Amino acid sequence: MAVKVSARGQIDPFIVMDVMREANAMAATGEDIVHLEVGQPGTPAPERVLEAAERALRDNRLGYTDAMGIPQLRERIAEHYVVMYGVDVSPERVVVTTGSSGAFLLAFLGAFDSGDKVALAAPGYPSYRNILSALGIEPVVFETRLADRYQPTPGLLSERAADLDGLIVASPSNPTGTMIGGAEMAALTAHCRDRGVRFISDEIYHGITYGHESVTALAYDDEAVIINSFSKYFSMTGWRLGWMIVPDSMLRSVECLTQNLFISPPTLSQHAAVAAFDSHDELRAKVAKYARNREILLSELPKVGFDKLAPADGAFYVYADVAQLTNDSPDFCRRMLAEARVATTPGLDFDPYRGNSFVRFSFAGTEDDMRQAIDRLGDWRPGS
Ligand SMILES: Cc1ncc(COP(=O)(O)O)c(C=O)c1O
């Protein structure tokens, strides 16, 4: 008799991980691939973090820690909110997590019951809807507009659903890089609070912005759940460390969830990450490199056939409308990889409705990667 496999586990793939696997397999056979698919810094963790990790390896037993994280790190994270945003937050409300990915699981379990409805924008980060689906929470995906910088607005939310339990936003967003300003954040959080809708703010790309200021939802809504990570600005993807700021109303339940699901976040990473907050000079130099890469893509991509680009306010992505070139973005990206040897991510990963006519380019790599990609795409001529 056949043994059952769960229906709720049958979620969509995170397509970029599939693309990465394919690109890495080609690279392993000696192919020279330019990686513009991955959303991760090409650089290691800051020097001080590496030194702190070496000390911790030598001196620390590296056993389990408190489920919510080591006190020194929770305090540094709380202090970060005063320094960066002028917002006071008690270290008790800081929950250290296994990447922001671990934080999503805790936030969704802590805030929503199965059957609840949670709104999110398309285009947007695919794992929100896939994790919600696996948990039996209904993702209400709504199409945002370029005119609104692909971000949700109170108007769009009202049009779509009156009975929402939550809203997830990301500013800067993945895949577009577009941001929510202070006035818009105030309006969105007020709209949600008035209707009892839990606001979840993914702030993982804060710090990586180009002339725009990141605003935290915490400044506007004390009931918001804030999610952040050491992966992007802090250049520590593989250390698998993130954090949440949790409202008092959810604190004990999130503590019990994280005790049972994770026991504690990675200990070595926690000790090392304390030093991340003393590394802003080094980190700002990395952001300056992304800014140069961004300039190259924004000025050169139009010359090689990609001329409809979303405003890349922050993060390290350019989201291109390629409707004139394809209505099958996975096939388009596959051909680009096979023929031009440039790996990119099909828009379908981020937008189940319009994603077939979009492609995401990541500029987290080196300046040389950007120039190589432009040369190759120029020779490939996607329109011909
Ligand atoms: C918007 C967004 N949120 C969360 C994540 C997950 O990051 P991590 O689990 O490494 O913190 C990513 C990764 O690309 C992302 O783009």
Ligand as a Chemical Component Dictionary entry (heavy atoms), coordinates in Angstrom:
data_LIG
# 
_chem_comp.id                   LIG 
_chem_comp.type                 NON-POLYMER 
_chem_comp.pdbx_formal_charge   0 
_chem_comp.three_letter_code    LIG 
# 
loop_
_chem_comp_atom.comp_id 
_chem_comp_atom.atom_id 
_chem_comp_atom.alt_atom_id 
_chem_comp_atom.type_symbol 
_chem_comp_atom.charge 
_chem_comp_atom.model_Cartn_x 
_chem_comp_atom.model_Cartn_y 
_chem_comp_atom.model_Cartn_z 
_chem_comp_atom.pdbx_ordinal 
LIG C1 C1 C 0 13.100 39.773 1.057  1  
LIG C2 C2 C 0 13.872 38.638 1.675  2  
LIG N1 N1 N 0 13.535 38.218 2.899  3  
LIG C3 C3 C 0 14.169 37.185 3.475  4  
LIG C4 C4 C 0 15.193 36.505 2.833  5  
LIG C5 C5 C 0 15.843 35.323 3.530  6  
LIG O1 O1 O 0 17.034 35.633 4.106  7  
LIG P1 P1 P 0 17.761 34.862 5.328  8  
LIG O2 O2 O 0 16.961 33.684 5.696  9  
LIG O3 O3 O 0 19.104 34.522 4.793  10 
LIG O4 O4 O 0 17.825 35.862 6.438  11 
LIG C6 C6 C 0 15.600 36.918 1.566  12 
LIG C7 C7 C 0 16.677 36.202 0.847  13 
LIG O5 O5 O 0 16.961 36.419 -0.302 14 
LIG C8 C8 C 0 14.912 38.015 0.964  15 
LIG O6 O6 O 0 15.231 38.457 -0.261 16 
# 
loop_
_chem_comp_bond.comp_id 
_chem_comp_bond.atom_id_1 
_chem_comp_bond.atom_id_2 
_chem_comp_bond.value_order 
_chem_comp_bond.pdbx_ordinal 
LIG C1 C2 SING 1  
LIG C2 N1 SING 2  
LIG C2 C8 DOUB 3  
LIG N1 C3 DOUB 4  
LIG C3 C4 SING 5  
LIG C4 C5 SING 6  
LIG C4 C6 DOUB 7  
LIG C5 O1 SING 8  
LIG O1 P1 SING 9  
LIG P1 O2 DOUB 10 
LIG P1 O3 SING 11 
LIG P1 O4 SING 12 
LIG C6 C7 SING 13 
LIG C6 C8 SING 14 
LIG C7 O5 DOUB 15 
LIG C8 O6 SING 16 
# 
